[in-house]
Amino acid sequence: MSALSPARWPTSVKVPLLVAFLMVMVSAGVSKAVLWRLDTAHEAHFRDVAEAFLEGLATALQPHVIRRDPWEAYDAVERALARYGTVRAELVVVSLADGSVLAASAPLEHPIGSASPPEGLAAPERPALGSAVEQVWIRRDLVEAGIPLGSIVARVDVARFRAEHAATFWALLGFNAVLTALLALLGFVLARRALRPLARVADLLGNASGGRLLPIPEAELPPADTEEGRAFRSYNAAAAAIDERAALLARLAAEERAATIGRYASAMAHEVNNPLGGLFNAVRMIQRHGEDRERRERAAQLIERGLESIRAVVRASLVLWREGAEPASALTREDIEDLRHLVASEAERRTLALVWENDVAGAVAVDAQRVRQIALNLLINACAASPPGGTVRLAVSLESEALALAVVDEGPGLPDACRETLTGAGASPARPAQGLGLWTVARLVAELDGTIDVTTSGSGRGTAIAIRIPIRAEEARNAA
């Protein structure tokens, strides 16, 4: 669609133009009705004048026509032409019943006894201006006691009537055009002024940066008792509410992150502390029995296994929390296995059994760091939801051009609000009680163009969250 298309014009322009157009159409309709009435009135005026002229002639000529006196008839015609100057008859012919001329205002052109002009005899009895001609024939039949005596025909110059009509027409049309233009301009200005608040709010919404609405300065607010003032103050209230909500979400995210870091730090400390006891025992064994090669070797192996365990825990934590420190790397089997070290202490504390199904082989072209965060958040939530002695299951596998990840718990089922946070459009942590873990999962899955499916068992116990993340061709090339 072209940028100049009317559909792309702002409302503050389209509505005033529509108002102006409607006013022009109304004015055109009114002008047409007035001009039609003018034509009708002008036609009636000409007919009245012509009929008055013919009526006077008929009254004066009828006795002379009965006597067939051409000289008196001619004299009556001459007197009538001198008296009725309004009609401006160029030619008047008085004819008998047989169509012969009794008298005429131009005797040389129409002598006595000649045939009366056929145009005049064919003229209608009710005179009309007719088409755009300079001359019109009018006729009046003379009748006495039902006996036709003859006719009076006249050729009338209507140029003056038409000039008057044209002058009136153009004066009226010009006045209407000027008045219509002024009213259309006034309607455009008033409609644009009435839509000014809408245009101002639309500009503010269009210029919103980063989802933040800029408030209207207090000095620019109209009085509060006006519709415009109420609209602007409602917009400012909405902008303040959005800013407050954004600040609350940022604070909740920071608090949740701090709490999560605390939980993970506690879990890591627990995992590190477990092998430390063995390490100290091995050190003491070397101190006491260093000369015994067999015991020394056994102690060294114990120290090596303990340090390997500590290194695995530290490595898993570093990889998980250094988001943005380096480009996204492909997912490997070890990335999933490292999560066991971070979840083990929580599962042990709640006496939960971990069922681990990791079918990842080689490098998978998905963002390893994001996938690890998704899986760890779901595992922590599953451990919190499952009752003591229950089972938490993780299954990771490769499907057709996608990575499938599923976490299953034995809890009471996912609440509807949490389900909407995971699967709903525009999911957000609307209530702090829901936490930000599920919202983080939804955000990360959306960033990876993945899908989330939540299933609850028929008995209402246990929830399965299945996530499918597509493997991108570009990431596959990078992994290769």
JOKA-V17197 format. One record per residue. N is the residue number from 0. PSI is psi in whole degrees, 0 to 359 (none if undefined). OMEGA is omega in whole degrees, -180 to 180 (NA if undefined). Layout:
n->N psi->PSI omega->OMEGA
n->N psi->PSI omega->OMEGA
This chain:
n->0 psi->133 omega->-177
n->1 psi->150 omega->179
n->2 psi->338 omega->180
n->3 psi->1 omega->-179
n->4 psi->138 omega->180
n->5 psi->333 omega->179
n->6 psi->337 omega->-180
n->7 psi->356 omega->179
n->8 psi->147 omega->177
n->9 psi->155 omega->180
n->10 psi->326 omega->-180
n->11 psi->347 omega->176
n->12 psi->319 omega->-176
n->13 psi->315 omega->-177
n->14 psi->312 omega->177
n->15 psi->321 omega->178
n->16 psi->321 omega->178
n->17 psi->318 omega->177
n->18 psi->314 omega->180
n->19 psi->319 omega->180
n->20 psi->317 omega->179
n->21 psi->321 omega->179
n->22 psi->322 omega->177
n->23 psi->317 omega->180
n->24 psi->318 omega->178
n->25 psi->316 omega->179
n->26 psi->322 omega->178
n->27 psi->318 omega->178
n->28 psi->316 omega->179
n->29 psi->318 omega->-180
n->30 psi->319 omega->179
n->31 psi->318 omega->179
n->32 psi->319 omega->-180
n->33 psi->317 omega->-179
n->34 psi->324 omega->175
n->35 psi->318 omega->178
n->36 psi->325 omega->178
n->37 psi->315 omega->178
n->38 psi->317 omega->-180
n->39 psi->316 omega->-180
n->40 psi->320 omega->179
n->41 psi->318 omega->177
n->42 psi->316 omega->179
n->43 psi->321 omega->179
n->44 psi->314 omega->179
n->45 psi->319 omega->-179
n->46 psi->319 omega->180
n->47 psi->316 omega->-180
n->48 psi->317 omega->-179
n->49 psi->317 omega->180
n->50 psi->324 omega->177
n->51 psi->318 omega->178
n->52 psi->312 omega->-179
n->53 psi->323 omega->-180
n->54 psi->319 omega->178
n->55 psi->318 omega->178
n->56 psi->317 omega->-179
n->57 psi->319 omega->180
n->58 psi->318 omega->-177
n->59 psi->328 omega->-172
n->60 psi->339 omega->-172
n->61 psi->316 omega->178
n->62 psi->323 omega->-179
n->63 psi->327 omega->178
n->64 psi->322 omega->178
n->65 psi->320 omega->180
n->66 psi->352 omega->-176
n->67 psi->48 omega->-179
n->68 psi->103 omega->-176
n->69 psi->325 omega->-175
n->70 psi->317 omega->177
n->71 psi->324 omega->178
n->72 psi->316 omega->179
n->73 psi->319 omega->180
n->74 psi->321 omega->178
n->75 psi->322 omega->178
n->76 psi->316 omega->-179
n->77 psi->318 omega->179
n->78 psi->321 omega->-179
n->79 psi->320 omega->179
n->80 psi->325 omega->179
n->81 psi->328 omega->-176
n->82 psi->318 omega->-176
n->83 psi->71 omega->-180
n->84 psi->344 omega->-178
n->85 psi->326 omega->-175
n->86 psi->325 omega->-179
n->87 psi->60 omega->178
n->88 psi->123 omega->178
n->89 psi->332 omega->-178
n->90 psi->134 omega->175
n->91 psi->128 omega->-179
n->92 psi->128 omega->176
n->93 psi->120 omega->-177
n->94 psi->156 omega->177
n->95 psi->180 omega->-177
n->96 psi->333 omega->-180
n->97 psi->2 omega->177
n->98 psi->1 omega->178
n->99 psi->154 omega->-176
n->100 psi->129 omega->173
n->101 psi->318 omega->179
n->102 psi->154 omega->179
n->103 psi->151 omega->178
n->104 psi->344 omega->174
n->105 psi->83 omega->-174
n->106 psi->332 omega->179
n->107 psi->326 omega->180
n->108 psi->324 omega->180
n->109 psi->83 omega->-178
n->110 psi->167 omega->-179
n->111 psi->135 omega->178
n->112 psi->348 omega->178
n->113 psi->170 omega->-179
n->114 psi->136 omega->178
n->115 psi->147 omega->-179
n->116 psi->125 omega->-178
n->117 psi->330 omega->179
n->118 psi->321 omega->180
n->119 psi->317 omega->-180
n->120 psi->334 omega->180
n->121 psi->355 omega->-179
n->122 psi->146 omega->178
n->123 psi->155 omega->180
n->124 psi->328 omega->176
n->125 psi->109 omega->-175
n->126 psi->147 omega->179
n->127 psi->152 omega->179
n->128 psi->329 omega->178
n->129 psi->210 omega->-177
n->130 psi->181 omega->-174
n->131 psi->79 omega->177
n->132 psi->161 omega->-178
n->133 psi->339 omega->-178
n->134 psi->146 omega->-179
n->135 psi->136 omega->176
n->136 psi->136 omega->175
n->137 psi->154 omega->-174
n->138 psi->146 omega->173
n->139 psi->124 omega->178
n->140 psi->141 omega->178
n->141 psi->123 omega->-177
n->142 psi->138 omega->178
n->143 psi->117 omega->179
n->144 psi->38 omega->178
n->145 psi->0 omega->-179
n->146 psi->123 omega->178
n->147 psi->131 omega->179
n->148 psi->329 omega->-177
n->149 psi->202 omega->-177
n->150 psi->156 omega->171
n->151 psi->122 omega->177
n->152 psi->147 omega->-179
n->153 psi->142 omega->175
n->154 psi->116 omega->-171
n->155 psi->136 omega->175
n->156 psi->115 omega->-177
n->157 psi->12 omega->-179
n->158 psi->322 omega->-179
n->159 psi->319 omega->178
n->160 psi->317 omega->-180
n->161 psi->324 omega->178
n->162 psi->318 omega->177
n->163 psi->318 omega->180
n->164 psi->317 omega->-180
n->165 psi->319 omega->180
n->166 psi->316 omega->178
n->167 psi->319 omega->-180
n->168 psi->310 omega->-176
n->169 psi->328 omega->177
n->170 psi->315 omega->179
n->171 psi->317 omega->180
n->172 psi->317 omega->179
n->173 psi->317 omega->179
n->174 psi->315 omega->179
n->175 psi->321 omega->180
n->176 psi->315 omega->180
n->177 psi->315 omega->180
n->178 psi->319 omega->179
n->179 psi->317 omega->180
n->180 psi->318 omega->180
n->181 psi->316 omega->-180
n->182 psi->321 omega->178
n->183 psi->318 omega->178
n->184 psi->318 omega->178
n->185 psi->317 omega->178
n->186 psi->320 omega->178
n->187 psi->313 omega->-178
n->188 psi->315 omega->-178
n->189 psi->318 omega->179
n->190 psi->320 omega->178
n->191 psi->322 omega->178
n->192 psi->320 omega->180
n->193 psi->330 omega->-179
n->194 psi->5 omega->-178
n->195 psi->318 omega->178
n->196 psi->319 omega->179
n->197 psi->318 omega->180
n->198 psi->322 omega->-180
n->199 psi->315 omega->179
n->200 psi->321 omega->178
n->201 psi->319 omega->177
n->202 psi->318 omega->-180
n->203 psi->319 omega->178
n->204 psi->322 omega->180
n->205 psi->332 omega->-179
n->206 psi->7 omega->180
n->207 psi->127 omega->-178
n->208 psi->128 omega->177
n->209 psi->27 omega->-180
n->210 psi->6 omega->-178
n->211 psi->128 omega->179
n->212 psi->129 omega->179
n->213 psi->125 omega->-180
n->214 psi->157 omega->177
n->215 psi->130 omega->-179
n->216 psi->146 omega->-178
n->217 psi->326 omega->-178
n->218 psi->338 omega->-178
n->219 psi->0 omega->-178
n->220 psi->133 omega->175
n->221 psi->172 omega->178
n->222 psi->146 omega->-175
n->223 psi->338 omega->-178
n->224 psi->4 omega->177
n->225 psi->157 omega->179
n->226 psi->320 omega->178
n->227 psi->319 omega->179
n->228 psi->318 omega->179
n->229 psi->321 omega->180
n->230 psi->316 omega->-179
n->231 psi->321 omega->180
n->232 psi->325 omega->176
n->233 psi->321 omega->177
n->234 psi->316 omega->179
n->235 psi->321 omega->178
n->236 psi->319 omega->178
n->237 psi->319 omega->179
n->238 psi->318 omega->179
n->239 psi->320 omega->179
n->240 psi->321 omega->179
n->241 psi->318 omega->177
n->242 psi->318 omega->-180
n->243 psi->320 omega->180
n->244 psi->319 omega->179
n->245 psi->319 omega->179
n->246 psi->321 omega->179
n->247 psi->317 omega->179
n->248 psi->319 omega->178
n->249 psi->320 omega->180
n->250 psi->319 omega->178
n->251 psi->320 omega->179
n->252 psi->318 omega->180
n->253 psi->318 omega->-180
n->254 psi->318 omega->180
n->255 psi->320 omega->179
n->256 psi->318 omega->179
n->257 psi->318 omega->179
n->258 psi->320 omega->180
n->259 psi->318 omega->178
n->260 psi->321 omega->178
n->261 psi->317 omega->180
n->262 psi->317 omega->-180
n->263 psi->325 omega->178
n->264 psi->320 omega->178
n->265 psi->317 omega->179
n->266 psi->318 omega->-179
n->267 psi->320 omega->178
n->268 psi->321 omega->179
n->269 psi->317 omega->-179
n->270 psi->327 omega->179
n->271 psi->324 omega->-176
n->272 psi->330 omega->-178
n->273 psi->309 omega->-178
n->274 psi->349 omega->-177
n->275 psi->324 omega->179
n->276 psi->316 omega->178
n->277 psi->322 omega->179
n->278 psi->315 omega->179
n->279 psi->320 omega->178
n->280 psi->318 omega->180
n->281 psi->320 omega->179
n->282 psi->315 omega->-180
n->283 psi->324 omega->178
n->284 psi->320 omega->179
n->285 psi->320 omega->-180
n->286 psi->322 omega->-175
n->287 psi->323 omega->-173
n->288 psi->41 omega->-178
n->289 psi->333 omega->-178
n->290 psi->343 omega->-180
n->291 psi->110 omega->-175
n->292 psi->317 omega->-178
n->293 psi->312 omega->179
n->294 psi->323 omega->180
n->295 psi->317 omega->178
n->296 psi->318 omega->179
n->297 psi->320 omega->178
n->298 psi->321 omega->180
n->299 psi->320 omega->177
n->300 psi->322 omega->178
n->301 psi->318 omega->178
n->302 psi->318 omega->-180
n->303 psi->316 omega->179
n->304 psi->320 omega->178
n->305 psi->316 omega->179
n->306 psi->324 omega->177
n->307 psi->319 omega->179
n->308 psi->315 omega->179
n->309 psi->319 omega->-180
n->310 psi->323 omega->179
n->311 psi->318 omega->179
n->312 psi->314 omega->-179
n->313 psi->317 omega->-180
n->314 psi->317 omega->179
n->315 psi->319 omega->-179
n->316 psi->319 omega->179
n->317 psi->314 omega->-179
n->318 psi->323 omega->-177
n->319 psi->324 omega->-169
n->320 psi->8 omega->179
n->321 psi->46 omega->179
n->322 psi->130 omega->178
n->323 psi->352 omega->-178
n->324 psi->335 omega->-178
n->325 psi->162 omega->-180
n->326 psi->153 omega->-179
n->327 psi->135 omega->179
n->328 psi->159 omega->-180
n->329 psi->152 omega->-179
n->330 psi->136 omega->177
n->331 psi->171 omega->179
n->332 psi->322 omega->-178
n->333 psi->329 omega->179
n->334 psi->322 omega->179
n->335 psi->321 omega->-179
n->336 psi->327 omega->180
n->337 psi->333 omega->-179
n->338 psi->334 omega->-179
n->339 psi->323 omega->-179
n->340 psi->327 omega->-178
n->341 psi->336 omega->-178
n->342 psi->341 omega->-172
n->343 psi->317 omega->-177
n->344 psi->320 omega->178
n->345 psi->318 omega->179
n->346 psi->321 omega->179
n->347 psi->320 omega->-180
n->348 psi->325 omega->-178
n->349 psi->11 omega->179
n->350 psi->50 omega->180
n->351 psi->149 omega->175
n->352 psi->130 omega->178
n->353 psi->123 omega->174
n->354 psi->116 omega->-170
n->355 psi->116 omega->178
n->356 psi->99 omega->-176
n->357 psi->103 omega->-178
n->358 psi->15 omega->-180
n->359 psi->131 omega->177
n->360 psi->131 omega->-179
n->361 psi->200 omega->-179
n->362 psi->126 omega->180
n->363 psi->132 omega->-173
n->364 psi->65 omega->170
n->365 psi->161 omega->-179
n->366 psi->109 omega->-175
n->367 psi->318 omega->-175
n->368 psi->317 omega->-180
n->369 psi->318 omega->180
n->370 psi->321 omega->179
n->371 psi->319 omega->178
n->372 psi->318 omega->179
n->373 psi->310 omega->-177
n->374 psi->319 omega->-177
n->375 psi->318 omega->178
n->376 psi->316 omega->-180
n->377 psi->322 omega->180
n->378 psi->316 omega->179
n->379 psi->316 omega->179
n->380 psi->321 omega->180
n->381 psi->321 omega->177
n->382 psi->322 omega->-180
n->383 psi->328 omega->-177
n->384 psi->331 omega->-175
n->385 psi->144 omega->179
n->386 psi->157 omega->177
n->387 psi->137 omega->-178
n->388 psi->0 omega->-179
n->389 psi->190 omega->-177
n->390 psi->137 omega->174
n->391 psi->130 omega->-174
n->392 psi->134 omega->174
n->393 psi->131 omega->178
n->394 psi->122 omega->179
n->395 psi->127 omega->-178
n->396 psi->168 omega->178
n->397 psi->127 omega->175
n->398 psi->192 omega->-180
n->399 psi->106 omega->177
n->400 psi->32 omega->179
n->401 psi->156 omega->173
n->402 psi->126 omega->180
n->403 psi->129 omega->180
n->404 psi->129 omega->-179
n->405 psi->137 omega->175
n->406 psi->127 omega->-177
n->407 psi->133 omega->177
n->408 psi->179 omega->178
n->409 psi->32 omega->-179
n->410 psi->187 omega->-177
n->411 psi->357 omega->-178
n->412 psi->150 omega->-177
n->413 psi->127 omega->178
n->414 psi->157 omega->-179
n->415 psi->321 omega->-179
n->416 psi->318 omega->179
n->417 psi->323 omega->177
n->418 psi->318 omega->179
n->419 psi->326 omega->177
n->420 psi->322 omega->-180
n->421 psi->317 omega->-170
n->422 psi->347 omega->-175
n->423 psi->156 omega->178
n->424 psi->133 omega->180
n->425 psi->39 omega->-177
n->426 psi->141 omega->179
n->427 psi->158 omega->179
n->428 psi->79 omega->-174
n->429 psi->326 omega->-179
n->430 psi->131 omega->-177
n->431 psi->331 omega->-177
n->432 psi->336 omega->-180
n->433 psi->341 omega->-176
n->434 psi->172 omega->-178
n->435 psi->359 omega->-178
n->436 psi->310 omega->-179
n->437 psi->323 omega->178
n->438 psi->321 omega->177
n->439 psi->318 omega->177
n->440 psi->313 omega->-179
n->441 psi->319 omega->-179
n->442 psi->314 omega->-178
n->443 psi->319 omega->178
n->444 psi->320 omega->178
n->445 psi->321 omega->178
n->446 psi->330 omega->179
n->447 psi->7 omega->-179
n->448 psi->33 omega->-180
n->449 psi->181 omega->179
n->450 psi->153 omega->-179
n->451 psi->133 omega->177
n->452 psi->127 omega->-178
n->453 psi->128 omega->-179
n->454 psi->133 omega->177
n->455 psi->140 omega->-178
n->456 psi->158 omega->-177
n->457 psi->332 omega->-180
n->458 psi->358 omega->180
n->459 psi->4 omega->179
n->460 psi->127 omega->178
n->461 psi->139 omega->179
n->462 psi->137 omega->176
n->463 psi->121 omega->178
n->464 psi->113 omega->-178
n->465 psi->130 omega->-178
n->466 psi->136 omega->179
n->467 psi->121 omega->-176
n->468 psi->121 omega->-179
n->469 psi->147 omega->176
n->470 psi->118 omega->-176
n->471 psi->146 omega->-179
n->472 psi->319 omega->-179
n->473 psi->316 omega->179
n->474 psi->328 omega->177
n->475 psi->320 omega->177
n->476 psi->320 omega->178
n->477 psi->319 omega->179
n->478 psi->320 omega->179
n->479 psi->none omega->NA
